Amino acid sequence: MFAIEAVGLSYTYPDGTVALKNVSLKVKKGETVVLLGPNGSGKTTLLLILSCLLQPQSGTLKIMGKEVNKKNMEEVRKHVGIVFQNPDDQVIAPTVYDDVAFGLRNLGYDEDFIAKRVDEVLKMLGLEDLRNKNPDNLSGGQKKRVAIAGILAMDPEIIIMDEPTSGLDGVGFEMMCEIIEKLKKKTLIIATHDMDFAEVVGDRYIYMKSGEIVHESERIDYQLSKRLGIRSFLRGDLIVIPHDSKIPRIDYDFLAAVGEKARNRLNGVDITSLEKSILKALEGKTILLVCDRDLINAVKGEASKFPIGLEILDGG
């Protein structure tokens, strides 16, 4: 069974802004899906609909096999927890303990159960020493963990996160990656601009632009990310030309070849393999790669897995 099945979701805000246009997706139980897209691509609106906080104006949505409608939104919402980008929108109680216990108390659980559950979650996220602290006095990273703890205490099957690494330093980044790893048994949907984070945590990547899904893949496509305007840090360039094309007059740091015809053409030249070419590009170098024509698509597919610039030239 799919944790989420969405078909034809559309939503337009009162000011006329079209946020979603006929968006369809399926998310398997236990899968971690990362949403990528520039600002205004519709990611946050989609998250709000998937968390049952916003009802689509058209289309259908199933959560854990149950179709969502006005009558059952409150009930279905129990299956989903959302962690907002800004923890100040979510962390409201006078102490960390009270904030994590807030949702459970609203559902009427007794205090013994609440105390046990809150303690488990605080320990899981390394927040035991902060249980009596005022959240207003915590760092941004600590507040994010408290917001996640409040959701985890409710034990939803699906957890949705909007920019969980926003504003975090290196230590906070590593801790967030560890938290996601601990949550991997649940279904996770994460919107982020952080490509390093996306690469570490994602099982599948969905790209959005102008309210539509434009691509899905099991690996990050850095070239597509660059074209869509998603923040990514391309380190160097791999310039590929067919073996029978003219060598362009461009500046490059290394000359490389892939395929027998390309190697024959560059006889006597210090030749670098594709793997070494990619590594050099990751170091910020520009590589001119001469390639047999029938291997160009394979080279393109392999190079697109890495945060490097890729250009295919064919000057005839």
N, C-alpha and C positions, 0 to 999 in steps of 0.2 A: 504493500500500500504506500502511496505517496503521502508525505506529510503535508504538502501543499500542491494544489492543482488550480491554476488560474487560467481562464480563457477569456480573451477579448476585453481585458480591463481598460476602461477609459475614465478620465476625470479632468474636468475643466473648472478652474477656480472662478468665483463670482466676478473677478475683474477681467475675465476673458482669457487668462493664461491657461493654455492647454498643457497639462502636466503629464498625462498618460494618453497614449493612442493605441488602442487595440493590443495591449500587452498580454502575452500568454507565456506561462512557464510552469514547469513541474520540478518539485524538489523532493528527492528521496528521503526517507527516514534515515537519520544518522549522517546525512551529507552536510558538508560545509560549503555553502555557495557564497561567492564574493561578487558584489555588484560594483562595477567600475563605470565611471562616466564623468564628464565635466560638470561643473555647477549648472543647475537648471536642466539637467538631463531627465529628471523625474525619479531619481533614486529614493529620496526621502518620502515623496508621495506614495510610491510603491510600498515602502516599508510600513507606512501608516495604514494602508489598506490591508496588507498581509497580517498586521497585528490587530486587525479588527477595530481600529480606532477611527477609521474613515471608511465610509461605504462607497464603492465605485458607482459611477452613474450608469455604467453599462458593463456587461460581462458577468461572469460567474467566478466564485471563489470557493474552493473546498479546503477545509482545514481538518486534517486527520480523518478524511473521508466524509465529513459532514459539510453540506453546502451552507454557506453563511447567508443569512437574511436578517431583516430588521428584528424579527422576533427572537432569534437565537444568538445575536451578536454577543450579548453579555455572557452567555453560557460558553460559546465557542472561544471567547477571549481567554478563558482559563487555560487553554492549551498553549497560549503564546505569551511570551514576555518580551518587552522591548526596552533596550537601554539607549537613552537619547544621547546625542553628541555632547550636550552640556549637562553635566551631573547636577548643577544647581537647579535644573528644571525638575529633578527627580528626588533629590535628597533633601527632605524637609523637616525631619524630626529633630528633637533637641539632643539626642545622643545617637551614636552609631547603632547601638543595640535596638533602640526604639525604631529607628528607620528600617532596619532589616526585618523587624517584627511587624511593621505596619500592615502589610498586606495580609499576613496570617491573622492578625487581630480583626481586620475587617471581615474576614471569612468566618469568624466566630470560634476559632480553635482555642482550646484551653491553654493556660499559661505554661503548664508543664511541657506540653508538646511544643509550644512556641520556643521555650527556653532551649530544649534539646535541639530543635531544628536550627535555630539561630546560631548556637554554639558550633554546630557542624559546619555551617556555611562560613562563619568567621574564621574557623581554623583552616578550611580549604583555601581561603583567599588571603591568609596571613594577616588577618585583621583583629586577632584576639586581644592584642595590647591596646587597641583603639576602641574597644566596645563601649567605654563610658565617655569618650571624647565627644565634643560638640563638632558636628561635621563642618561647620563654618570655619573651624580652625585647622582643617586638614588641607593637604596639598591637592592639586588637581588630580594627580594619579591616585591618591588615596580615596578621593571622592568618587572617582570612576569605579574603583573596586567596591565601594559601599553601594553604589547604584546597581552593580552586577549582583552583589550579595542579596539585595532586596528582591531581585527577580529570581535568583536561584532558590531562595527560601520557599518560594511558591511552587517550585519543582515543575515548571512547564516543559512540555515535550519539545517546543520550538522556542529558540531564543534569537531575537533580532537585535542587531547592533548598528548604530549609526556613527561612523567615524570613531571607533573605540580608542585609536592611538592619537587622536588630535590633542596637541598640547603636551604630549608626554616626552620626557627625556629618554636617554638610552636605557637607563635602569627600568623606567616605566614601560618602555617598549618590550624589553625582555620579559618582564613580569606579565604583560598582557598576552604575549605569545604562550607563556606557560599556562595561563588561565584558559586560553582557548583549547590548548591540548587536553586539559582536564575535562573540558566540556564536550569532547569529540563524540561521546555516545549520544548526545542530543543532536537535533537538527538545528544548524546555525545558518543564519543569513546575515551577512556583514557588508555594509556599504563603507567604502574607504577610498581615499586618494593615496594611501601609503602603499606603494608598490612592493616594498620590501616585506611589509606585513602581509599583504595579499599573497605573495609568493610562498611565505612560510606556512600560512594557515589554510589556504584554499584547496578544495577538491575540484571545484569547477568555477569558471569565471563567466559572468554575464555582463556584456557591455551595453550601455544605454546612451542614447543621444536624442535630444529633442522629444522626449517622452516615449521613445520606442526602443525595443531590444534590437540591436543591430548585429550582434555576434555572440556565440557561446563557444567555449572551448575548455579543455582540461588543463591547458597551460596558458600562462600569460602571453599575449601577443604584444610585444613592446612596440612594434611598428604601428599596429592599429591604435594602441594607446596614444602614441605620439600624434597620429593623424586626428584623433578625436579630441585632442587637447587635454588629455588626462596627464597629470603631472608625473613625469618619469624622467629619470636621469640617465640619458644615453651617454656612454662613456667614450666611445670611439666609432670609427666607421669601417664597414666592410663594403668595398666597391667591387661588384662582380661584372665581368665582361665575358662573352662567349669566346672560345678559343680562336675563332676565325674572324674576330673583329679587330679593328685598329686599336693599338694601345693608346689610350687618351693621354694628352699632355696635362697631367694633373700632379699635384704634389702628393706623394705617399711615403710611408715609412718602410713598408715591406712589400715585396712582390711575392705572390703565392700562386699555386696551381693545383687544380683538382681534375683528375682524369688523364688518361694516356695521351690524348691529342694535345691537351694543354701543356703537359710536361714536356712533350716533344718540341713544342713551339718554344718553350723557354729553356731549351737545352743549354746547360752550362751555367744557369742562374741558380743562386742559392734559393731553393724552393721550400716553402713552409706548408704544412698540412692544413686542412680545414680546422681541425681542433686547435692547432697552435695559432692559426689566424684569428679565431674567435677570442682566444686568450689574450692575444696582443691587442685586439680591439677593446677588450674589457679594461686593458691598461691605459686606454686613451689614444692608441695609435691608429693610423689610417692604413688599411691593407688593400692593395689592388690584387684581386683574385681572378686569375684567368681560369675559365671553367669549360669543360666539354658541354655542349649544348644540352645533351640529354640528362645532365646532372644538375642543371641550374635550379629546377624546382626543388630537388632534394636539399641543395645547399641553402636555398631560401627558407625552406621549412625548418632546417636545423638552426640557422642563424637567428630566426625570428623568436626563438625561445629565450634569447639573451638580450639584456639592455644595451644594445649597440645600434648604431645607425646602419641601415642596409639600403644599398642602391644598386639596381641592375641597369647596366649600360649596354647598348648595342648600337655602335656607330656604323655598322656595316663593313 
